Structure formats: structure tokens, C-alpha cells
Amino acid sequence: MYQREVVLYTRSHSLNSWRAKRFLRHIGYRFDVIDTRHDPKLLVELSEATQHKVVPPYVFVAQRPVGDLGTVRALAHSGQLEHLVREDL
């Protein structure tokens, strides 16, 4: 099934990053993973893009900031994440 691009920004060896990957797989989304551990500037750029401090794991859908694992779980349980990922497709 077609979906918008989902990107998960993580930190390698982070329990929350592992949980975020597992959660996104469990609900059936394909996603790209970008590890921020080796590029500290990337977190600064993400924080500027979202206008608040970004702490991995952090999800973007179609190049738009969605949120951290707690936010993504809440959106998934409310049905809004499905709408974000598959809207108008």
C-alpha cells in the first residue's frame, strides 16, 4: 500500500529509538532511519526546522515534523497518524 515518506531520526544503541522502530513496524509503516549519533549538526538543523529542541527518536512524515515516540503513539491510537501518512493518496 502506498504511503508518504516516513523518516525516523534515531540515536544508535538508544532504547527509545529501538522502541520507535518496533512500533512503526508493528503498525505497518515503511520508514527510513537516519542515525544522528555521528552528525551532531543534524540535530541542530532539525531543532531549527521544528522550532524546538529535537531529541531522537523523532518522526517526520513527508518532510514535516510529527514528533517523538510519545506523540507518534498518541497519533496512531487516535487514527491521526494514518491520516498523515496516507492523506489524499
PDB file as gemmi writes it, atoms N, CA and C in Angstrom:
CRYST1    1.000    1.000    1.000  90.00  90.00  90.00 P 1                      
ATOM      1  N   MET A   1       0.846  -1.175   0.000  1.00  0.00           N  
ATOM      2  CA  MET A   1       0.000   0.000   0.000  1.00  0.00           C  
ATOM      3  C   MET A   1       0.897   1.246   0.000  1.00  0.00           C  
ATOM      4  N   TYR A   2       0.512   2.241  -0.763  1.00  0.00           N  
ATOM      5  CA  TYR A   2       1.305   3.448  -0.893  1.00  0.00           C  
ATOM      6  C   TYR A   2       1.167   4.310   0.354  1.00  0.00           C  
ATOM      7  N   GLN A   3       2.258   4.934   0.715  1.00  0.00           N  
ATOM      8  CA  GLN A   3       2.255   5.859   1.848  1.00  0.00           C  
ATOM      9  C   GLN A   3       3.240   6.982   1.574  1.00  0.00           C  
ATOM     10  N   ARG A   4       3.080   8.059   2.290  1.00  0.00           N  
ATOM     11  CA  ARG A   4       4.048   9.145   2.221  1.00  0.00           C  
ATOM     12  C   ARG A   4       5.355   8.701   2.871  1.00  0.00           C  
ATOM     13  N   GLU A   5       6.416   9.453   2.579  1.00  0.00           N  
ATOM     14  CA  GLU A   5       7.721   9.132   3.140  1.00  0.00           C  
ATOM     15  C   GLU A   5       7.723   9.356   4.655  1.00  0.00           C  
ATOM     16  N   VAL A   6       8.161   8.346   5.384  1.00  0.00           N  
ATOM     17  CA  VAL A   6       8.295   8.424   6.832  1.00  0.00           C  
ATOM     18  C   VAL A   6       9.774   8.275   7.150  1.00  0.00           C  
ATOM     19  N   VAL A   7      10.312   9.233   7.916  1.00  0.00           N  
ATOM     20  CA  VAL A   7      11.724   9.195   8.296  1.00  0.00           C  
ATOM     21  C   VAL A   7      11.800   9.238   9.817  1.00  0.00           C  
ATOM     22  N   LEU A   8      12.568   8.302  10.356  1.00  0.00           N  
ATOM     23  CA  LEU A   8      12.779   8.222  11.790  1.00  0.00           C  
ATOM     24  C   LEU A   8      14.225   8.605  12.086  1.00  0.00           C  
ATOM     25  N   TYR A   9      14.400   9.685  12.816  1.00  0.00           N  
ATOM     26  CA  TYR A   9      15.725  10.105  13.251  1.00  0.00           C  
ATOM     27  C   TYR A   9      15.993   9.439  14.595  1.00  0.00           C  
ATOM     28  N   THR A  10      17.115   8.731  14.695  1.00  0.00           N  
ATOM     29  CA  THR A  10      17.419   7.940  15.880  1.00  0.00           C  
ATOM     30  C   THR A  10      18.811   8.242  16.410  1.00  0.00           C  
ATOM     31  N   ARG A  11      19.112   7.600  17.509  1.00  0.00           N  
ATOM     32  CA  ARG A  11      20.483   7.518  18.034  1.00  0.00           C  
ATOM     33  C   ARG A  11      20.755   6.037  18.200  1.00  0.00           C  
ATOM     34  N   SER A  12      21.836   5.562  17.612  1.00  0.00           N  
ATOM     35  CA  SER A  12      22.146   4.141  17.721  1.00  0.00           C  
ATOM     36  C   SER A  12      22.313   3.758  19.192  1.00  0.00           C  
ATOM     37  N   HIS A  13      21.913   2.558  19.505  1.00  0.00           N  
ATOM     38  CA  HIS A  13      22.007   1.996  20.848  1.00  0.00           C  
ATOM     39  C   HIS A  13      21.105   2.709  21.858  1.00  0.00           C  
ATOM     40  N   SER A  14      20.058   3.346  21.377  1.00  0.00           N  
ATOM     41  CA  SER A  14      19.094   4.015  22.259  1.00  0.00           C  
ATOM     42  C   SER A  14      17.855   3.127  22.382  1.00  0.00           C  
ATOM     43  N   LEU A  15      17.437   2.868  23.611  1.00  0.00           N  
ATOM     44  CA  LEU A  15      16.267   2.035  23.838  1.00  0.00           C  
ATOM     45  C   LEU A  15      15.011   2.664  23.231  1.00  0.00           C  
ATOM     46  N   ASN A  16      14.847   3.966  23.378  1.00  0.00           N  
ATOM     47  CA  ASN A  16      13.672   4.620  22.795  1.00  0.00           C  
ATOM     48  C   ASN A  16      13.686   4.571  21.275  1.00  0.00           C  
ATOM     49  N   SER A  17      14.861   4.663  20.671  1.00  0.00           N  
ATOM     50  CA  SER A  17      14.945   4.545  19.214  1.00  0.00           C  
ATOM     51  C   SER A  17      14.549   3.138  18.782  1.00  0.00           C  
ATOM     52  N   TRP A  18      14.994   2.140  19.516  1.00  0.00           N  
ATOM     53  CA  TRP A  18      14.608   0.758  19.217  1.00  0.00           C  
ATOM     54  C   TRP A  18      13.091   0.597  19.348  1.00  0.00           C  
ATOM     55  N   ARG A  19      12.519   1.184  20.391  1.00  0.00           N  
ATOM     56  CA  ARG A  19      11.067   1.108  20.593  1.00  0.00           C  
ATOM     57  C   ARG A  19      10.308   1.800  19.451  1.00  0.00           C  
ATOM     58  N   ALA A  20      10.828   2.923  18.996  1.00  0.00           N  
ATOM     59  CA  ALA A  20      10.170   3.646  17.903  1.00  0.00           C  
ATOM     60  C   ALA A  20      10.181   2.811  16.623  1.00  0.00           C  
ATOM     61  N   LYS A  21      11.317   2.190  16.321  1.00  0.00           N  
ATOM     62  CA  LYS A  21      11.392   1.322  15.130  1.00  0.00           C  
ATOM     63  C   LYS A  21      10.402   0.172  15.252  1.00  0.00           C  
ATOM     64  N   ARG A  22      10.384  -0.458  16.413  1.00  0.00           N  
ATOM     65  CA  ARG A  22       9.478  -1.589  16.630  1.00  0.00           C  
ATOM     66  C   ARG A  22       8.022  -1.148  16.494  1.00  0.00           C  
ATOM     67  N   PHE A  23       7.680   0.002  17.046  1.00  0.00           N  
ATOM     68  CA  PHE A  23       6.304   0.489  16.981  1.00  0.00           C  
ATOM     69  C   PHE A  23       5.884   0.764  15.538  1.00  0.00           C  
ATOM     70  N   LEU A  24       6.734   1.479  14.786  1.00  0.00           N  
ATOM     71  CA  LEU A  24       6.389   1.787  13.392  1.00  0.00           C  
ATOM     72  C   LEU A  24       6.262   0.520  12.556  1.00  0.00           C  
ATOM     73  N   ARG A  25       7.125  -0.468  12.796  1.00  0.00           N  
ATOM     74  CA  ARG A  25       6.994  -1.742  12.084  1.00  0.00           C  
ATOM     75  C   ARG A  25       5.688  -2.436  12.458  1.00  0.00           C  
ATOM     76  N   HIS A  26       5.373  -2.421  13.742  1.00  0.00           N  
ATOM     77  CA  HIS A  26       4.179  -3.091  14.248  1.00  0.00           C  
ATOM     78  C   HIS A  26       2.902  -2.520  13.630  1.00  0.00           C  
ATOM     79  N   ILE A  27       2.850  -1.227  13.437  1.00  0.00           N  
ATOM     80  CA  ILE A  27       1.639  -0.635  12.862  1.00  0.00           C  
ATOM     81  C   ILE A  27       1.671  -0.639  11.338  1.00  0.00           C  
ATOM     82  N   GLY A  28       2.759  -1.159  10.756  1.00  0.00           N  
ATOM     83  CA  GLY A  28       2.764  -1.442   9.332  1.00  0.00           C  
ATOM     84  C   GLY A  28       3.328  -0.388   8.408  1.00  0.00           C  
ATOM     85  N   TYR A  29       4.116   0.539   8.910  1.00  0.00           N  
ATOM     86  CA  TYR A  29       4.677   1.571   8.050  1.00  0.00           C  
ATOM     87  C   TYR A  29       6.099   1.237   7.632  1.00  0.00           C  
ATOM     88  N   ARG A  30       6.405   1.584   6.395  1.00  0.00           N  
ATOM     89  CA  ARG A  30       7.794   1.544   5.924  1.00  0.00           C  
ATOM     90  C   ARG A  30       8.407   2.885   6.300  1.00  0.00           C  
ATOM     91  N   PHE A  31       9.674   2.869   6.672  1.00  0.00           N  
ATOM     92  CA  PHE A  31      10.317   4.115   7.073  1.00  0.00           C  
ATOM     93  C   PHE A  31      11.812   4.010   6.857  1.00  0.00           C  
ATOM     94  N   ASP A  32      12.421   5.163   6.670  1.00  0.00           N  
ATOM     95  CA  ASP A  32      13.870   5.267   6.589  1.00  0.00           C  
ATOM     96  C   ASP A  32      14.383   5.672   7.958  1.00  0.00           C  
ATOM     97  N   VAL A  33      15.569   5.184   8.289  1.00  0.00           N  
ATOM     98  CA  VAL A  33      16.183   5.508   9.573  1.00  0.00           C  
ATOM     99  C   VAL A  33      17.435   6.327   9.324  1.00  0.00           C  
ATOM    100  N   ILE A  34      17.548   7.434  10.034  1.00  0.00           N  
ATOM    101  CA  ILE A  34      18.745   8.265   9.969  1.00  0.00           C  
ATOM    102  C   ILE A  34      19.302   8.369  11.380  1.00  0.00           C  
ATOM    103  N   ASP A  35      20.520   7.871  11.559  1.00  0.00           N  
ATOM    104  CA  ASP A  35      21.176   7.889  12.864  1.00  0.00           C  
ATOM    105  C   ASP A  35      21.874   9.236  13.049  1.00  0.00           C  
ATOM    106  N   THR A  36      21.523   9.924  14.104  1.00  0.00           N  
ATOM    107  CA  THR A  36      22.069  11.261  14.355  1.00  0.00           C  
ATOM    108  C   THR A  36      23.336  11.236  15.202  1.00  0.00           C  
ATOM    109  N   ARG A  37      23.731  10.079  15.663  1.00  0.00           N  
ATOM    110  CA  ARG A  37      24.877   9.986  16.575  1.00  0.00           C  
ATOM    111  C   ARG A  37      26.163  10.533  15.960  1.00  0.00           C  
ATOM    112  N   HIS A  38      26.363  10.322  14.682  1.00  0.00           N  
ATOM    113  CA  HIS A  38      27.617  10.712  14.043  1.00  0.00           C  
ATOM    114  C   HIS A  38      27.564  12.090  13.372  1.00  0.00           C  
ATOM    115  N   ASP A  39      26.416  12.758  13.485  1.00  0.00           N  
ATOM    116  CA  ASP A  39      26.276  14.077  12.866  1.00  0.00           C  
ATOM    117  C   ASP A  39      25.543  15.022  13.820  1.00  0.00           C  
ATOM    118  N   PRO A  40      26.250  15.594  14.797  1.00  0.00           N  
ATOM    119  CA  PRO A  40      25.606  16.467  15.779  1.00  0.00           C  
ATOM    120  C   PRO A  40      24.935  17.695  15.153  1.00  0.00           C  
ATOM    121  N   LYS A  41      25.433  18.148  14.018  1.00  0.00           N  
ATOM    122  CA  LYS A  41      24.824  19.302  13.351  1.00  0.00           C  
ATOM    123  C   LYS A  41      23.407  18.998  12.896  1.00  0.00           C  
ATOM    124  N   LEU A  42      23.145  17.729  12.614  1.00  0.00           N  
ATOM    125  CA  LEU A  42      21.829  17.329  12.143  1.00  0.00           C  
ATOM    126  C   LEU A  42      20.757  17.634  13.190  1.00  0.00           C  
ATOM    127  N   LEU A  43      21.047  17.386  14.449  1.00  0.00           N  
ATOM    128  CA  LEU A  43      20.076  17.697  15.499  1.00  0.00           C  
ATOM    129  C   LEU A  43      19.811  19.191  15.601  1.00  0.00           C  
ATOM    130  N   VAL A  44      20.838  19.988  15.386  1.00  0.00           N  
ATOM    131  CA  VAL A  44      20.662  21.444  15.390  1.00  0.00           C  
ATOM    132  C   VAL A  44      19.753  21.854  14.236  1.00  0.00           C  
ATOM    133  N   GLU A  45      19.985  21.291  13.061  1.00  0.00           N  
ATOM    134  CA  GLU A  45      19.157  21.599  11.892  1.00  0.00           C  
ATOM    135  C   GLU A  45      17.713  21.159  12.120  1.00  0.00           C  
ATOM    136  N   LEU A  46      17.519  19.977  12.701  1.00  0.00           N  
ATOM    137  CA  LEU A  46      16.165  19.500  12.982  1.00  0.00           C  
ATOM    138  C   LEU A  46      15.473  20.397  14.004  1.00  0.00           C  
ATOM    139  N   SER A  47      16.219  20.824  15.008  1.00  0.00           N  
ATOM    140  CA  SER A  47      15.644  21.708  16.018  1.00  0.00           C  
ATOM    141  C   SER A  47      15.227  23.044  15.412  1.00  0.00           C  
ATOM    142  N   GLU A  48      16.026  23.547  14.497  1.00  0.00           N  
ATOM    143  CA  GLU A  48      15.663  24.785  13.809  1.00  0.00           C  
ATOM    144  C   GLU A  48      14.426  24.586  12.940  1.00  0.00           C  
ATOM    145  N   ALA A  49      14.337  23.446  12.265  1.00  0.00           N  
ATOM    146  CA  ALA A  49      13.191  23.159  11.388  1.00  0.00           C  
ATOM    147  C   ALA A  49      11.897  23.013  12.182  1.00  0.00           C  
ATOM    148  N   THR A  50      11.986  22.438  13.370  1.00  0.00           N  
ATOM    149  CA  THR A  50      10.788  22.221  14.174  1.00  0.00           C  
ATOM    150  C   THR A  50      10.515  23.363  15.153  1.00  0.00           C  
ATOM    151  N   GLN A  51      11.465  24.245  15.326  1.00  0.00           N  
ATOM    152  CA  GLN A  51      11.392  25.384  16.226  1.00  0.00           C  
ATOM    153  C   GLN A  51      11.311  24.978  17.699  1.00  0.00           C  
ATOM    154  N   HIS A  52      11.821  23.780  18.007  1.00  0.00           N  
ATOM    155  CA  HIS A  52      12.026  23.361  19.385  1.00  0.00           C  
ATOM    156  C   HIS A  52      13.093  22.264  19.409  1.00  0.00           C  
ATOM    157  N   LYS A  53      13.612  21.992  20.571  1.00  0.00           N  
ATOM    158  CA  LYS A  53      14.715  21.030  20.677  1.00  0.00           C  
ATOM    159  C   LYS A  53      14.237  19.631  20.288  1.00  0.00           C  
ATOM    160  N   VAL A  54      14.938  19.017  19.352  1.00  0.00           N  
ATOM    161  CA  VAL A  54      14.617  17.672  18.892  1.00  0.00           C  
ATOM    162  C   VAL A  54      15.532  16.683  19.599  1.00  0.00           C  
ATOM    163  N   VAL A  55      14.909  15.694  20.220  1.00  0.00           N  
ATOM    164  CA  VAL A  55      15.642  14.609  20.861  1.00  0.00           C  
ATOM    165  C   VAL A  55      15.180  13.309  20.209  1.00  0.00           C  
ATOM    166  N   PRO A  56      16.109  12.558  19.623  1.00  0.00           N  
ATOM    167  CA  PRO A  56      15.731  11.304  18.973  1.00  0.00           C  
ATOM    168  C   PRO A  56      15.156  10.304  19.983  1.00  0.00           C  
ATOM    169  N   PRO A  57      14.230   9.466  19.563  1.00  0.00           N  
ATOM    170  CA  PRO A  57      13.732   9.313  18.204  1.00  0.00           C  
ATOM    171  C   PRO A  57      12.719  10.406  17.864  1.00  0.00           C  
ATOM    172  N   TYR A  58      12.716  10.784  16.615  1.00  0.00           N  
ATOM    173  CA  TYR A  58      11.819  11.830  16.138  1.00  0.00           C  
ATOM    174  C   TYR A  58      11.363  11.466  14.728  1.00  0.00           C  
ATOM    175  N   VAL A  59      10.081  11.620  14.461  1.00  0.00           N  
ATOM    176  CA  VAL A  59       9.497  11.184  13.190  1.00  0.00           C  
ATOM    177  C   VAL A  59       9.093  12.393  12.340  1.00  0.00           C  
ATOM    178  N   PHE A  60       9.418  12.282  11.066  1.00  0.00           N  
ATOM    179  CA  PHE A  60       8.943  13.227  10.054  1.00  0.00           C  
ATOM    180  C   PHE A  60       8.116  12.449   9.042  1.00  0.00           C  
ATOM    181  N   VAL A  61       7.030  13.035   8.572  1.00  0.00           N  
ATOM    182  CA  VAL A  61       6.216  12.449   7.504  1.00  0.00           C  
ATOM    183  C   VAL A  61       6.147  13.471   6.387  1.00  0.00           C  
ATOM    184  N   ALA A  62       6.541  13.051   5.200  1.00  0.00           N  
ATOM    185  CA  ALA A  62       6.549  13.935   4.033  1.00  0.00           C  
ATOM    186  C   ALA A  62       7.308  15.225   4.337  1.00  0.00           C  
ATOM    187  N   GLN A  63       8.436  15.090   4.996  1.00  0.00           N  
ATOM    188  CA  GLN A  63       9.334  16.188   5.356  1.00  0.00           C  
ATOM    189  C   GLN A  63       8.728  17.176   6.353  1.00  0.00           C  
ATOM    190  N   ARG A  64       7.676  16.764   7.033  1.00  0.00           N  
ATOM    191  CA  ARG A  64       7.058  17.603   8.069  1.00  0.00           C  
ATOM    192  C   ARG A  64       7.306  16.963   9.432  1.00  0.00           C  
ATOM    193  N   PRO A  65       7.651  17.754  10.431  1.00  0.00           N  
ATOM    194  CA  PRO A  65       7.865  17.186  11.761  1.00  0.00           C  
ATOM    195  C   PRO A  65       6.562  16.680  12.360  1.00  0.00           C  
ATOM    196  N   VAL A  66       6.604  15.476  12.896  1.00  0.00           N  
ATOM    197  CA  VAL A  66       5.430  14.896  13.542  1.00  0.00           C  
ATOM    198  C   VAL A  66       5.627  14.864  15.048  1.00  0.00           C  
ATOM    199  N   GLY A  67       6.751  14.292  15.504  1.00  0.00           N  
ATOM    200  CA  GLY A  67       7.007  14.296  16.937  1.00  0.00           C  
ATOM    201  C   GLY A  67       7.841  13.129  17.406  1.00  0.00           C  
ATOM    202  N   ASP A  68       7.949  13.060  18.725  1.00  0.00           N  
ATOM    203  CA  ASP A  68       8.717  11.989  19.345  1.00  0.00           C  
ATOM    204  C   ASP A  68       7.853  10.735  19.466  1.00  0.00           C  
ATOM    205  N   LEU A  69       8.390   9.710  20.109  1.00  0.00           N  
ATOM    206  CA  LEU A  69       7.679   8.437  20.200  1.00  0.00           C  
ATOM    207  C   LEU A  69       6.332   8.579  20.899  1.00  0.00           C  
ATOM    208  N   GLY A  70       6.267   9.346  21.976  1.00  0.00           N  
ATOM    209  CA  GLY A  70       5.002   9.533  22.673  1.00  0.00           C  
ATOM    210  C   GLY A  70       3.945  10.185  21.797  1.00  0.00           C  
ATOM    211  N   THR A  71       4.354  11.178  21.056  1.00  0.00           N  
ATOM    212  CA  THR A  71       3.436  11.869  20.145  1.00  0.00           C  
ATOM    213  C   THR A  71       2.962  10.931  19.035  1.00  0.00           C  
ATOM    214  N   VAL A  72       3.891  10.174  18.483  1.00  0.00           N  
ATOM    215  CA  VAL A  72       3.548   9.253  17.393  1.00  0.00           C  
ATOM    216  C   VAL A  72       2.587   8.170  17.892  1.00  0.00           C  
ATOM    217  N   ARG A  73       2.827   7.660  19.082  1.00  0.00           N  
ATOM    218  CA  ARG A  73       1.903   6.655  19.649  1.00  0.00           C  
ATOM    219  C   ARG A  73       0.509   7.244  19.832  1.00  0.00           C  
ATOM    220  N   ALA A  74       0.443   8.440  20.372  1.00  0.00           N  
ATOM    221  CA  ALA A  74      -0.864   9.080  20.588  1.00  0.00           C  
ATOM    222  C   ALA A  74      -1.581   9.315  19.263  1.00  0.00           C  
ATOM    223  N   LEU A  75      -0.844   9.775  18.262  1.00  0.00           N  
ATOM    224  CA  LEU A  75      -1.448   9.991  16.947  1.00  0.00           C  
ATOM    225  C   LEU A  75      -1.922   8.681  16.330  1.00  0.00           C  
ATOM    226  N   ALA A  76      -1.146   7.625  16.507  1.00  0.00           N  
ATOM    227  CA  ALA A  76      -1.538   6.315  15.958  1.00  0.00           C  
ATOM    228  C   ALA A  76      -2.811   5.816  16.630  1.00  0.00           C  
ATOM    229  N   HIS A  77      -2.889   5.943  17.938  1.00  0.00           N  
ATOM    230  CA  HIS A  77      -4.061   5.450  18.665  1.00  0.00           C  
ATOM    231  C   HIS A  77      -5.316   6.269  18.356  1.00  0.00           C  
ATOM    232  N   SER A  78      -5.148   7.523  17.986  1.00  0.00           N  
ATOM    233  CA  SER A  78      -6.303   8.359  17.658  1.00  0.00           C  
ATOM    234  C   SER A  78      -6.709   8.244  16.185  1.00  0.00           C  
ATOM    235  N   GLY A  79      -5.846   7.600  15.371  1.00  0.00           N  
ATOM    236  CA  GLY A  79      -6.129   7.476  13.944  1.00  0.00           C  
ATOM    237  C   GLY A  79      -5.552   8.613  13.111  1.00  0.00           C  
ATOM    238  N   GLN A  80      -5.000   9.625  13.750  1.00  0.00           N  
ATOM    239  CA  GLN A  80      -4.478  10.771  13.012  1.00  0.00           C  
ATOM    240  C   GLN A  80      -3.182  10.456  12.279  1.00  0.00           C  
ATOM    241  N   LEU A  81      -2.381   9.522  12.795  1.00  0.00           N  
ATOM    242  CA  LEU A  81      -1.143   9.173  12.107  1.00  0.00           C  
ATOM    243  C   LEU A  81      -1.445   8.542  10.751  1.00  0.00           C  
ATOM    244  N   GLU A  82      -2.434   7.675  10.715  1.00  0.00           N  
ATOM    245  CA  GLU A  82      -2.843   7.061   9.446  1.00  0.00           C  
ATOM    246  C   GLU A  82      -3.247   8.141   8.453  1.00  0.00           C  
ATOM    247  N   HIS A  83      -3.958   9.130   8.910  1.00  0.00           N  
ATOM    248  CA  HIS A  83      -4.382  10.244   8.067  1.00  0.00           C  
ATOM    249  C   HIS A  83      -3.157  11.009   7.536  1.00  0.00           C  
ATOM    250  N   LEU A  84      -2.182  11.273   8.401  1.00  0.00           N  
ATOM    251  CA  LEU A  84      -0.967  11.987   7.991  1.00  0.00           C  
ATOM    252  C   LEU A  84      -0.174  11.202   6.954  1.00  0.00           C  
ATOM    253  N   VAL A  85      -0.066   9.893   7.156  1.00  0.00           N  
ATOM    254  CA  VAL A  85       0.766   9.060   6.305  1.00  0.00           C  
ATOM    255  C   VAL A  85       0.091   8.766   4.969  1.00  0.00           C  
ATOM    256  N   ARG A  86      -1.213   8.656   4.950  1.00  0.00           N  
ATOM    257  CA  ARG A  86      -1.907   8.241   3.726  1.00  0.00           C  
ATOM    258  C   ARG A  86      -2.885   9.279   3.163  1.00  0.00           C  
ATOM    259  N   GLU A  87      -2.909  10.473   3.698  1.00  0.00           N  
ATOM    260  CA  GLU A  87      -3.859  11.508   3.285  1.00  0.00           C  
ATOM    261  C   GLU A  87      -3.781  11.765   1.773  1.00  0.00           C  
ATOM    262  N   ASP A  88      -4.951  11.806   1.153  1.00  0.00           N  
ATOM    263  CA  ASP A  88      -5.088  12.146  -0.275  1.00  0.00           C  
ATOM    264  C   ASP A  88      -4.294  11.220  -1.194  1.00  0.00           C  
ATOM    265  N   LEU A  89      -4.106   9.986  -0.796  1.00  0.00           N  
ATOM    266  CA  LEU A  89      -3.370   9.055  -1.651  1.00  0.00           C  
ATOM    267  C   LEU A  89      -4.320   8.047  -2.253  1.00  0.00           C  
TER     268      LEU A  89                                                      
END                                                                             
